[in-house]
Amino acid sequence: MAHPSAARGSTTKRADQERDSDFPLTNERREKTPSSGFTLIELMVVIAIIGVLSSVVLVSLNVAKLKANDAKRVSDLHAIQTALEMYATDHNAYPVTTTWSSLCAAWPDQGGGNVIPGLVPTYIPKMPSDPAMDTSGSLCCYLYYSNGADYKLLAHNCPTSYACYGSGELKAGFYDPVRPTWACAAYTAGASGW
């Protein structure tokens, strides 16, 4: 007995080919279809895009960290300034030092980690320190000097800070006219030139 498709003739052969093209199940058809995976170029493009996006995020995080450090500097200066004013109210003078005092090596403290004599713990629980302080390199140090009648408090020599200076701008109310490009300062009128 002959195969039923042979009796149909050429028109059925064409119909069979069209049907087979809708359902690519033959080995010949399978070899001609492209693979459904990603090409090496596509993967490299995706990896490059992820690399660019991650570098943008890291830069943003670094800027945010610098801004957070600047905010802490300004907050610390406010806290120390308030403590100094409370001390002056109680003693009719500011704590006296004979030279600049700091936790950094270039400006030794007043003994035992006491940067501002008599301030800790009565007027401020702990002497704050700059978030980027490098004591051996004397970078990002809080310095204090006072003759009793006037005082000057500095957030000194911090190259990553723009809280109080930068491009010659007056910022945060802590501009230091003597050190306009490397220090934030809180001071009384008589100490502005120190």
C-alpha positions as CSV (number, residue, x, y, z in Angstrom):
1,M,0.0,0.0,0.0
2,A,1.3,3.4,-0.9
3,H,1.9,6.2,1.5
4,P,-1.1,8.6,1.7
5,S,1.0,11.6,1.1
6,A,2.4,10.2,-2.2
7,A,-1.2,10.1,-3.6
8,R,-1.8,13.7,-3.0
9,G,0.8,14.9,-5.4
10,S,2.9,18.0,-5.5
11,T,0.4,20.3,-3.8
12,T,0.4,18.2,-0.7
13,K,4.2,18.1,-0.7
14,R,4.2,21.9,-0.6
15,A,1.7,21.8,2.3
16,D,3.9,19.4,4.2
17,Q,6.9,21.7,3.8
18,E,4.9,24.7,5.0
19,R,3.7,22.6,8.0
20,D,7.2,21.5,8.7
21,S,8.5,25.1,8.7
22,D,6.0,25.9,11.5
23,F,7.3,23.0,13.6
24,P,11.1,22.8,13.2
25,L,11.6,19.3,14.6
26,T,14.0,17.9,11.9
27,N,17.8,17.8,12.4
28,E,18.2,19.9,9.3
29,R,16.0,22.6,10.7
30,R,17.6,22.6,14.2
31,E,21.0,23.3,12.8
32,K,19.8,26.4,11.1
33,T,18.2,28.1,14.1
34,P,20.5,30.5,16.1
35,S,21.3,29.6,19.8
36,S,19.1,31.2,22.4
37,G,22.1,32.2,24.7
38,F,24.0,35.4,25.0
39,T,27.0,36.2,22.8
40,L,30.4,37.1,24.2
41,I,30.0,40.7,23.0
42,E,26.6,41.0,24.7
43,L,28.1,39.8,28.0
44,M,31.0,42.2,27.7
45,V,28.7,45.1,27.1
46,V,26.6,44.2,30.1
47,I,29.8,43.9,32.3
48,A,31.1,47.2,31.0
49,I,27.8,48.9,31.8
50,I,27.8,47.4,35.3
51,G,31.4,48.6,35.8
52,V,30.5,52.2,34.8
53,L,27.4,52.3,37.1
54,S,29.4,50.9,40.0
55,S,32.1,53.5,39.6
56,V,29.5,56.3,39.6
57,V,28.0,54.9,42.8
58,L,31.4,54.7,44.5
59,V,32.2,58.3,43.6
60,S,28.8,59.3,45.0
61,L,29.4,57.4,48.2
62,N,32.8,59.1,48.6
63,V,31.3,62.5,48.1
64,A,28.6,61.7,50.7
65,K,31.3,60.5,53.1
66,L,33.2,63.8,52.7
67,K,30.0,65.8,53.3
68,A,29.2,63.7,56.4
69,N,32.8,64.4,57.7
70,D,32.3,68.2,57.1
71,A,28.9,68.1,58.9
72,K,30.6,66.4,61.9
73,R,33.4,69.1,61.9
74,V,30.8,71.9,62.0
75,S,28.8,70.1,64.7
76,D,31.9,69.5,66.8
77,L,33.0,73.2,66.5
78,H,29.5,74.2,67.6
79,A,29.6,71.8,70.6
80,I,33.0,72.9,71.7
81,Q,32.1,76.6,71.2
82,T,29.0,76.1,73.4
83,A,31.0,74.3,76.1
84,L,33.6,77.2,76.0
85,E,30.8,79.8,76.5
86,M,29.4,77.8,79.4
87,Y,32.8,77.6,81.0
88,A,33.3,81.3,80.5
89,T,30.0,82.0,82.2
90,D,31.0,80.0,85.2
91,H,34.6,81.2,85.5
92,N,34.5,84.7,83.9
93,A,37.3,83.6,81.5
94,Y,38.0,81.0,78.9
95,P,40.3,78.1,79.7
96,V,43.9,79.3,79.3
97,T,46.7,77.6,77.3
98,T,50.2,78.9,76.8
99,T,50.4,77.6,73.2
100,W,48.2,75.9,70.6
101,S,46.9,72.7,72.1
102,S,45.7,69.6,70.2
103,L,45.7,65.8,70.1
104,C,48.0,65.9,67.1
105,A,51.8,65.5,67.5
106,A,52.7,69.0,66.1
107,W,50.7,70.8,68.9
108,P,50.9,68.8,72.1
109,D,47.9,68.8,74.5
110,Q,48.0,70.2,78.0
111,G,48.8,66.8,79.5
112,G,46.8,63.6,79.7
113,G,44.9,64.2,76.5
114,N,43.5,67.4,77.9
115,V,43.3,69.7,74.9
116,I,41.2,72.4,76.6
117,P,41.9,72.5,80.4
118,G,38.8,72.2,82.6
119,L,36.3,71.6,79.8
120,V,36.0,67.8,79.9
121,P,33.9,66.3,81.5
122,T,32.0,69.1,83.2
123,Y,31.1,71.1,80.1
124,I,31.4,68.5,77.4
125,P,31.5,64.8,78.0
126,K,34.4,64.0,75.8
127,M,36.7,66.1,73.6
128,P,35.5,65.5,70.0
129,S,38.1,64.6,67.4
130,D,37.9,65.1,63.6
131,P,36.6,62.1,61.7
132,A,39.7,62.2,59.5
133,M,42.2,63.0,62.1
134,D,45.8,61.8,61.6
135,T,47.6,62.5,64.8
136,S,51.1,61.5,63.6
137,G,50.8,63.5,60.4
138,S,49.0,66.4,62.2
139,L,46.2,66.5,59.7
140,C,42.6,67.3,60.5
141,C,43.3,68.3,64.1
142,Y,41.2,70.5,66.4
143,L,43.5,73.1,67.9
144,Y,42.7,75.5,70.7
145,Y,44.5,78.6,72.0
146,S,43.4,81.1,74.6
147,N,44.7,83.9,76.8
148,G,41.6,83.8,79.0
149,A,39.9,86.8,77.6
150,D,39.8,85.5,74.0
151,Y,40.1,82.1,72.3
152,K,40.4,80.5,68.9
153,L,39.4,77.0,68.1
154,L,40.4,75.5,64.7
155,A,39.6,72.5,62.6
156,H,43.0,72.7,61.1
157,N,44.7,71.4,57.9
158,C,42.2,68.9,56.6
159,P,42.8,68.7,52.8
160,T,39.5,66.8,52.1
161,S,37.3,69.4,53.9
162,Y,35.2,72.1,52.3
163,A,33.0,72.8,55.3
164,C,34.4,76.3,56.0
165,Y,36.6,77.1,53.1
166,G,37.1,76.2,49.5
167,S,37.3,78.5,46.5
168,G,37.6,81.5,48.9
169,E,34.0,81.2,50.0
170,L,32.7,82.1,53.4
171,K,31.0,78.9,54.6
172,A,29.2,77.6,57.7
173,G,30.1,80.7,59.8
174,F,33.5,79.3,60.6
175,Y,35.7,81.1,58.2
176,D,39.2,81.8,59.4
177,P,40.7,85.1,58.0
178,V,44.2,84.0,58.9
179,R,43.9,80.5,57.3
180,P,41.3,81.0,54.6
181,T,42.2,77.9,52.7
182,W,43.0,75.3,55.3
183,A,41.1,75.8,58.6
184,C,37.6,76.2,60.0
185,A,37.6,78.5,63.1
186,A,35.4,79.5,66.0
187,Y,36.8,82.5,67.9
188,T,36.1,85.6,69.9
189,A,36.6,89.0,68.3
190,G,39.9,89.6,70.0
191,A,41.4,86.4,68.6
192,S,40.4,86.8,64.9
193,G,44.0,87.6,63.9
194,W,45.7,84.7,65.7
